[in-house]
Amino acid sequence: MLALIDQSPFLISRIILFFVATMFIFKALQAIDLSKIFKKNSADNIRFLFMVVSIILGHLFVDAIVSLFENLNQIL
């Protein structure tokens, strides 16, 4: 099928949006208070958990959004 846009802009936008979304998700996760679950002085563990979760959620969010635009590009 004839696509409107080549696939390379989608790859570039996927990479850029991944870092932007991960940063926003990490900032949003810092608003959650997990001090009741973890021991005292375990800020590094909480920060590591937030980083891992924000990377996973950032990838899923960006993959969903960019895949939607890729499918729209193929349909049109």
N, C-alpha and C positions, 0 to 999 in steps of 0.2 A: 504494500500500500504506500501511497504517497504521504509522507509526513511533512508538516509545515516547517518544523525546526529540526535541525540535526541533533543528535544525541549528546554532543559535547557540552552544550550549555546546561543540560540537565545534570551532568556529572559535576560540573563546576559549581552549580547552585547547590547540589547535594552536599558538597564538601564545605562550602561557606555556611550554609544554613545549619549544618551539623554543629559547628563551633558556636554559632550564635545561639541556637536552641539549647545546647548543653550549658552554656553560661547562664541563660535565663532560668533554666530548670534548677541548676545548682543554687542560684540565689533564692529561688522560691522554696527549695527544700530546707534552706537554712532557717526559715521562719518556723519550722517544726521543732518543738521542744522534745528532745529525746533523752534529756538528762535523768528522767525517772526510770528509763529502761537500762541505761548504761551506768557503770560505776563512776565515781567522781574521778576527775583528772583523766578522762578518756576522750578528750576532745579530738585527738588524732584519729581514734577509731571511728568516731561519728563523722568526721570530715572525709575519711576514706570511704565509708559507707555511702555518704552523699555523692561523692565523686563517681563511684561505680554505678549507683542508681541513676544519676543524671546522664551519664554516658549511654546507658541502656535506653532510657526514656528519650533522650535526644535522638538517638539513631532510629528508634521506632517512629517518632513524630516526623522526622524529616523524610524517612522512607515512605511513610503514608502520604505526605503532602506531595513530594516529587513524583511518586508513582501515579498519583491522581493526575498531575499535569502531563506526565508522559502518555498516559492512556487517552487523555483528552486530545493530545497532539496526534495520536495515531488515528483516532476516530475522525477528526476533522480533516 
